[in-house]
């Protein structure tokens, strides 16, 4: 350096982040990711509700219990924790086409790690499922019950979509 010249600060280089093949950018990818997450959450909640209803009906447990929060706490939280632990194992083993396909699509859209996506989906599932108004659920038969679960869940999914997008 000669007299009169000042030392220039080093120029910061921004490294390009490698995106997975087919990764989309911006709001389109974010909206698609939210849609995939909420579809997975919806299917998980409805599946757990149906499974628990069928179990209770087959064991002649009074179905009025589906309308109480105790139902959620007693059966569905444990089912969700177990389900997502098994989903984690399936992502490692690559042995469940539904789980792997759903999380692969999510990963390709936004490049979150699988564990990050699993945590987001799990937290969203527990939050929405626990917020569902169980008092409106009908338990005359499985089909009516599932329809009432969807009616209770739909506004929660819409609110979650608005928050996440």
Secondary structure, DSSP 8 states (H G I E B T S, - for coil): --TT----------------TT---HHHHHHHHHHHHHHHHHHHHHHHHHHHHHHHHHTT--GGGGGSHHHIIIIIHHHHHHHHHHHHHHHHHT--HHHHHHHHHHHHHH---HHHHHHHHHHHHHHHHHHS-GGG---SSHHHHHHHHHHHHHHHHHHHHHHH-
